[in-house]
Amino acid sequence: MTCEPPASHTRPAPLTGRGSCRPTGGRAPPGRAAGVVRRVERRTRRAELAADREGVDVEYEDRMWADPVQFADACLGAIDDAADRLGYDSVRLFSGAGHDATHMADLMDTGMVFARSENGTSHNESEFTSWGDCYRATDTFANAALDLATA
């Protein structure tokens, strides 16, 4: 959120916020993820109720939607195997964002390796990833790619 003026004791005008809602858990359902849609609808409704209560206006704009993509089992397996062999902690995620790999998944087998960010913060100015976590992600990716290339 940004406030103009930036004082805690005044009512800001305007107040601008940006958020992101993504599905969580194992595999994303095909098509538009219903759980995410419900979450956005609840948040929008709460914002509208608060705006009515405070006598201000609120606007909502859906700026992007990307359906979750199911990555290729061979790629995911190679990533899992590389992380295990290298002794790194890993967890399977899926991405509903507009990453290149999600767009290429219709054309070829794809997978992704994410580097762990401190406190799980992502796509935010306060995001921080240590060089160690960057190395482990790159090492995992390189080993998985080599395994796939030489299989």
Stockholm file with secondary structure:
# STOCKHOLM 1.0

chainA/1-151         MTCEPPASHTRPAPLTGRGSCRPTGGRAPPGRAAGVVRRVERRTRRAELAADREGVDVEYEDRMWADPVQFADACLGAIDDAADRLGYDSVRLFSGAGHDATHMADLMDTGMVFARSENGTSHNESEFTSWGDCYRATDTFANAALDLATA
#=GR chainA/1-151 SS CEESSCCTTSCCSSEECCCCCCCCSSCCCSSSCHHHHHHHHHHHHHHHHHHHHHTCCCCCCCCCCCCCCCCCHHHHHHHHHHHHHHTCCCCCCCCCSCCHHHHHTTTSCCCCCCCCCGGGCCSSTTCCCCHHHHHHHHHHHHHHHHHHHTC
#=GC SS_cons         CEESSCCTTSCCSSEECCCCCCCCSSCCCSSSCHHHHHHHHHHHHHHHHHHHHHTCCCCCCCCCCCCCCCCCHHHHHHHHHHHHHHTCCCCCCCCCSCCHHHHHTTTSCCCCCCCCCGGGCCSSTTCCCCHHHHHHHHHHHHHHHHHHHTC
//
